[in-house]
């Protein structure tokens, strides 16, 4: 890792744990700046079809804001599991989906929901403050990714001494003093010099840019990586011969860094749209087995969901509500 990256990781983050939980899960979590021109061309909030409302006598339209280049979550070929779940929801409601393609960057939620660009965003943390959220439809967490039989495959905990000597891949967010939860957790333990940094957003000119961190482990450029579960499960599952294995990051709530590493995932609508939220909750209750089957196909690692969807996934127990940071990187 460069000295600039080491300085930035070790210096801390003004946004704090709650803000980064929001970034990672909402992005989920995950894709930028390296190909800004490509983003402007393909992802500037251009709906896939018009109009945004159904014609007289036509089917109901649900406008979904999604990233066109972010597998396993979504893409403009409709190959992601969020694309499949959106289709399932629309079918149950007798509606059709109209996509508004937007790269998951700064201002994503402001444009998608506050500016009324769309009706629905999938894959947000339950209780996320920038949206009115449904009940969660799955729960996942960060995982360690390593090659089978390698020293990295034995790592199970953030406190494992092996993390001080292995090449540990983490995703870094930008040049503004902010980093992802794995980077923060390791820096809090003074594990910095052996980090292998990958940009969270990646090169948007390439397909599925966040996948590079999993590719690096498969190639041997890193011994172990800490990756958001759905991303890791999908791309590890595409490696030949089951070459990679996954293990949950523990502890789920890290007392050293103050960060959570597991989250309930829900859908988000505009805050006034309580009737639509309730309608979606009813669909989720009816179709949860179908959703689980979709998640199984994409190898999404899942945990038992928390009993309450009302507790914000972006705030640790006892943590004061975070201050507003404007249109920062956590404001997808």
HUTAMO-V579221 format. One record per residue. N is the residue number from 1. RES is the residue in one letter. SS is DSSP state (H for helix, E for strand, C for the rest). OMEGA is omega in radians with two decimals (* if undefined). Layout:
n:N res:RES ss:SS omega:OMEGA
n:N res:RES ss:SS omega:OMEGA
This chain:
n:1 res:X ss:C omega:-3.11
n:2 res:X ss:C omega:3.11
n:3 res:X ss:H omega:3.11
n:4 res:X ss:H omega:3.12
n:5 res:X ss:H omega:3.12
n:6 res:X ss:H omega:3.14
n:7 res:X ss:H omega:-3.07
n:8 res:X ss:H omega:3.13
n:9 res:X ss:H omega:-3.05
n:10 res:X ss:H omega:-3.03
n:11 res:X ss:C omega:-3.12
n:12 res:X ss:C omega:-3.00
n:13 res:X ss:C omega:-3.12
n:14 res:X ss:C omega:-3.07
n:15 res:X ss:C omega:3.09
n:16 res:X ss:H omega:-3.04
n:17 res:X ss:H omega:-3.07
n:18 res:X ss:H omega:-3.12
n:19 res:X ss:H omega:-3.11
n:20 res:X ss:H omega:3.00
n:21 res:X ss:H omega:3.13
n:22 res:X ss:H omega:-3.13
n:23 res:X ss:H omega:-3.00
n:24 res:X ss:H omega:-3.10
n:25 res:X ss:H omega:3.14
n:26 res:X ss:H omega:3.12
n:27 res:X ss:C omega:-2.66
n:28 res:X ss:C omega:1.49
n:29 res:X ss:C omega:-3.01
n:30 res:X ss:C omega:2.47
n:31 res:X ss:C omega:*
n:32 res:X ss:C omega:-2.90
n:33 res:X ss:H omega:-3.08
n:34 res:X ss:H omega:3.13
n:35 res:X ss:H omega:-3.05
n:36 res:X ss:H omega:3.13
n:37 res:X ss:H omega:3.12
n:38 res:X ss:H omega:3.12
n:39 res:X ss:H omega:-3.13
n:40 res:X ss:H omega:-3.10
n:41 res:X ss:H omega:-2.95
n:42 res:X ss:H omega:-2.89
n:43 res:X ss:C omega:-3.04
n:44 res:X ss:E omega:3.11
n:45 res:X ss:E omega:-3.12
n:46 res:X ss:E omega:3.14
n:47 res:X ss:E omega:3.11
n:48 res:X ss:C omega:3.11
n:49 res:X ss:C omega:3.04
n:50 res:X ss:C omega:0.04
n:51 res:X ss:C omega:-3.12
n:52 res:X ss:C omega:3.11
n:53 res:X ss:C omega:-3.08
n:54 res:X ss:C omega:3.03
n:55 res:X ss:C omega:-3.13
n:56 res:X ss:C omega:3.13
n:57 res:X ss:C omega:-3.13
n:58 res:X ss:C omega:-3.14
n:59 res:X ss:C omega:3.05
n:60 res:X ss:E omega:3.12
n:61 res:X ss:E omega:3.00
n:62 res:X ss:E omega:-3.13
n:63 res:X ss:E omega:-3.10
n:64 res:X ss:E omega:3.05
n:65 res:X ss:E omega:-3.08
n:66 res:X ss:E omega:3.12
n:67 res:X ss:C omega:-3.11
n:68 res:X ss:C omega:-3.04
n:69 res:X ss:E omega:-2.98
n:70 res:X ss:E omega:3.03
n:71 res:X ss:C omega:0.19
n:72 res:X ss:C omega:-3.03
n:73 res:X ss:C omega:-3.09
n:74 res:X ss:E omega:2.89
n:75 res:X ss:E omega:-3.06
n:76 res:X ss:C omega:2.97
n:77 res:X ss:C omega:3.10
n:78 res:X ss:C omega:-3.09
n:79 res:X ss:C omega:-3.07
n:80 res:X ss:C omega:-3.13
n:81 res:X ss:H omega:3.05
n:82 res:X ss:H omega:3.02
n:83 res:X ss:H omega:-3.11
n:84 res:X ss:H omega:3.13
n:85 res:X ss:H omega:3.08
n:86 res:X ss:H omega:3.09
n:87 res:X ss:H omega:3.13
n:88 res:X ss:H omega:3.12
n:89 res:X ss:H omega:-3.12
n:90 res:X ss:H omega:3.14
n:91 res:X ss:H omega:3.14
n:92 res:X ss:H omega:-3.09
n:93 res:X ss:H omega:-3.11
n:94 res:X ss:C omega:-3.07
n:95 res:X ss:E omega:2.99
n:96 res:X ss:E omega:-3.12
n:97 res:X ss:E omega:2.96
n:98 res:X ss:E omega:-3.08
n:99 res:X ss:E omega:2.91
n:100 res:X ss:E omega:-3.04
n:101 res:X ss:E omega:-3.14
n:102 res:X ss:E omega:3.07
n:103 res:X ss:C omega:-3.08
n:104 res:X ss:C omega:-3.07
n:105 res:X ss:C omega:3.08
n:106 res:X ss:C omega:3.07
n:107 res:X ss:C omega:-3.08
n:108 res:X ss:H omega:-3.10
n:109 res:X ss:H omega:3.12
n:110 res:X ss:H omega:-3.13
n:111 res:X ss:H omega:-3.03
n:112 res:X ss:H omega:-3.00
n:113 res:X ss:H omega:-3.10
n:114 res:X ss:H omega:3.12
n:115 res:X ss:C omega:3.04
n:116 res:X ss:C omega:3.10
n:117 res:X ss:C omega:-3.12
n:118 res:X ss:C omega:3.14
n:119 res:X ss:C omega:-2.92
n:120 res:X ss:E omega:2.98
n:121 res:X ss:E omega:3.08
n:122 res:X ss:E omega:3.02
n:123 res:X ss:E omega:3.08
n:124 res:X ss:E omega:3.12
n:125 res:X ss:E omega:3.10
n:126 res:X ss:C omega:-3.12
n:127 res:X ss:C omega:-3.12
n:128 res:X ss:C omega:-2.95
n:129 res:X ss:C omega:-3.11
n:130 res:X ss:C omega:-3.12
n:131 res:X ss:C omega:2.91
n:132 res:X ss:E omega:-2.97
n:133 res:X ss:E omega:3.07
n:134 res:X ss:C omega:2.92
n:135 res:X ss:C omega:3.13
n:136 res:X ss:C omega:3.07
n:137 res:X ss:C omega:2.88
n:138 res:X ss:E omega:3.08
n:139 res:X ss:E omega:3.13
n:140 res:X ss:E omega:-3.11
n:141 res:X ss:E omega:3.06
n:142 res:X ss:E omega:3.11
n:143 res:X ss:E omega:2.92
n:144 res:X ss:E omega:3.09
n:145 res:X ss:E omega:-3.13
n:146 res:X ss:E omega:3.05
n:147 res:X ss:E omega:3.14
n:148 res:X ss:C omega:3.09
n:149 res:X ss:C omega:3.14
n:150 res:X ss:C omega:3.08
n:151 res:X ss:H omega:-3.14
n:152 res:X ss:H omega:-3.12
n:153 res:X ss:H omega:-3.14
n:154 res:X ss:H omega:-3.08
n:155 res:X ss:C omega:3.14
n:156 res:X ss:C omega:-2.99
n:157 res:X ss:E omega:3.02
n:158 res:X ss:C omega:-3.11
n:159 res:X ss:C omega:3.12
n:160 res:X ss:C omega:-3.14
n:161 res:X ss:H omega:-3.13
n:162 res:X ss:H omega:-3.13
n:163 res:X ss:H omega:3.12
n:164 res:X ss:H omega:-3.10
n:165 res:X ss:C omega:3.12
n:166 res:X ss:C omega:2.98
n:167 res:X ss:C omega:-3.02
n:168 res:X ss:E omega:-3.13
n:169 res:X ss:E omega:3.06
n:170 res:X ss:E omega:3.10
n:171 res:X ss:E omega:-3.14
n:172 res:X ss:E omega:-2.94
n:173 res:X ss:C omega:-3.04
n:174 res:X ss:C omega:-3.08
n:175 res:X ss:C omega:-3.06
n:176 res:X ss:C omega:3.06
n:177 res:X ss:C omega:-3.12
n:178 res:X ss:C omega:3.12
n:179 res:X ss:E omega:-3.07
n:180 res:X ss:C omega:-3.12
n:181 res:X ss:H omega:3.09
n:182 res:X ss:H omega:3.12
n:183 res:X ss:H omega:3.11
n:184 res:X ss:H omega:-3.09
n:185 res:X ss:H omega:3.12
n:186 res:X ss:H omega:3.12
n:187 res:X ss:H omega:3.11
n:188 res:X ss:H omega:3.10
n:189 res:X ss:C omega:3.13
n:190 res:X ss:C omega:3.03
n:191 res:X ss:C omega:-3.02
n:192 res:X ss:C omega:-2.99
n:193 res:X ss:C omega:-3.11
n:194 res:X ss:C omega:3.04
n:195 res:X ss:E omega:2.99
n:196 res:X ss:E omega:-2.99
n:197 res:X ss:E omega:3.03
n:198 res:X ss:E omega:3.13
n:199 res:X ss:E omega:3.12
n:200 res:X ss:C omega:-3.04
n:201 res:X ss:C omega:3.12
n:202 res:X ss:C omega:3.12
n:203 res:X ss:C omega:-3.01
n:204 res:X ss:C omega:3.05
n:205 res:X ss:C omega:3.13
n:206 res:X ss:C omega:3.07
n:207 res:X ss:C omega:2.99
n:208 res:X ss:C omega:-3.00
n:209 res:X ss:H omega:-3.12
n:210 res:X ss:H omega:-3.09
n:211 res:X ss:H omega:-3.05
n:212 res:X ss:H omega:-3.11
n:213 res:X ss:H omega:3.09
n:214 res:X ss:H omega:3.08
n:215 res:X ss:H omega:-3.10
n:216 res:X ss:H omega:3.09
n:217 res:X ss:H omega:-3.14
n:218 res:X ss:H omega:-3.13
n:219 res:X ss:H omega:-3.07
n:220 res:X ss:C omega:3.08
n:221 res:X ss:C omega:3.05
n:222 res:X ss:C omega:-3.14
n:223 res:X ss:C omega:-3.12
n:224 res:X ss:E omega:3.10
n:225 res:X ss:E omega:3.03
n:226 res:X ss:E omega:-2.93
n:227 res:X ss:E omega:3.04
n:228 res:X ss:E omega:-2.95
n:229 res:X ss:H omega:-3.11
n:230 res:X ss:H omega:3.10
n:231 res:X ss:H omega:-3.11
n:232 res:X ss:H omega:-3.09
n:233 res:X ss:H omega:-3.10
n:234 res:X ss:H omega:-3.05
n:235 res:X ss:H omega:3.02
n:236 res:X ss:H omega:3.14
n:237 res:X ss:H omega:3.13
n:238 res:X ss:C omega:3.09
n:239 res:X ss:C omega:-3.09
n:240 res:X ss:H omega:3.02
n:241 res:X ss:H omega:-3.13
n:242 res:X ss:H omega:-3.01
n:243 res:X ss:C omega:-3.09
n:244 res:X ss:E omega:3.05
n:245 res:X ss:E omega:-3.06
n:246 res:X ss:E omega:3.05
n:247 res:X ss:E omega:-3.13
n:248 res:X ss:E omega:3.03
n:249 res:X ss:C omega:3.06
n:250 res:X ss:E omega:0.00
n:251 res:X ss:C omega:3.12
n:252 res:X ss:C omega:3.05
n:253 res:X ss:E omega:-2.99
n:254 res:X ss:E omega:-3.13
n:255 res:X ss:C omega:-3.10
n:256 res:X ss:C omega:-3.12
n:257 res:X ss:C omega:-3.09
n:258 res:X ss:C omega:-3.07
n:259 res:X ss:E omega:2.99
n:260 res:X ss:E omega:3.14
n:261 res:X ss:C omega:3.03
n:262 res:X ss:E omega:-3.04
n:263 res:X ss:E omega:2.92
n:264 res:X ss:E omega:-3.08
n:265 res:X ss:E omega:-3.05
n:266 res:X ss:E omega:3.00
n:267 res:X ss:E omega:-3.11
n:268 res:X ss:E omega:3.03
n:269 res:X ss:E omega:3.08
n:270 res:X ss:C omega:-3.04
n:271 res:X ss:C omega:3.13
n:272 res:X ss:C omega:-2.98
n:273 res:X ss:C omega:-3.09
n:274 res:X ss:H omega:3.14
n:275 res:X ss:H omega:3.12
n:276 res:X ss:H omega:3.08
n:277 res:X ss:H omega:-3.14
n:278 res:X ss:H omega:3.10
n:279 res:X ss:H omega:3.10
n:280 res:X ss:H omega:3.11
n:281 res:X ss:H omega:3.13
n:282 res:X ss:H omega:3.11
n:283 res:X ss:H omega:-3.13
n:284 res:X ss:H omega:3.11
n:285 res:X ss:H omega:-3.13
n:286 res:X ss:H omega:-2.94
n:287 res:X ss:H omega:-3.12
n:288 res:X ss:H omega:3.10
n:289 res:X ss:H omega:3.10
n:290 res:X ss:H omega:3.09
n:291 res:X ss:H omega:3.13
n:292 res:X ss:H omega:3.13
n:293 res:X ss:H omega:3.08
n:294 res:X ss:H omega:-3.13
n:295 res:X ss:H omega:3.09
n:296 res:X ss:H omega:-3.12
n:297 res:X ss:H omega:-3.11
n:298 res:X ss:C omega:3.08
n:299 res:X ss:C omega:3.12
n:300 res:X ss:C omega:3.09
n:301 res:X ss:C omega:-3.04
n:302 res:X ss:C omega:3.10
n:303 res:X ss:C omega:3.06
n:304 res:X ss:C omega:-3.10
n:305 res:X ss:C omega:3.08
n:306 res:X ss:C omega:-3.05
n:307 res:X ss:C omega:-3.13
n:308 res:X ss:C omega:3.09
n:309 res:X ss:C omega:-3.04
n:310 res:X ss:C omega:-3.13
n:311 res:X ss:C omega:-3.09
n:312 res:X ss:C omega:3.07
n:313 res:X ss:C omega:-3.09
n:314 res:X ss:C omega:-3.07
n:315 res:X ss:C omega:3.10
n:316 res:X ss:C omega:3.13
n:317 res:X ss:C omega:3.13
n:318 res:X ss:C omega:-3.10
n:319 res:X ss:C omega:3.13
n:320 res:X ss:C omega:3.11
n:321 res:X ss:C omega:-3.11
n:322 res:X ss:C omega:3.05
n:323 res:X ss:C omega:3.10
n:324 res:X ss:C omega:-3.11
n:325 res:X ss:C omega:3.14
n:326 res:X ss:C omega:-3.04
n:327 res:X ss:C omega:3.13
n:328 res:X ss:C omega:-3.07
n:329 res:X ss:C omega:3.09
n:330 res:X ss:C omega:-3.06
n:331 res:X ss:C omega:-3.01
n:332 res:X ss:C omega:*
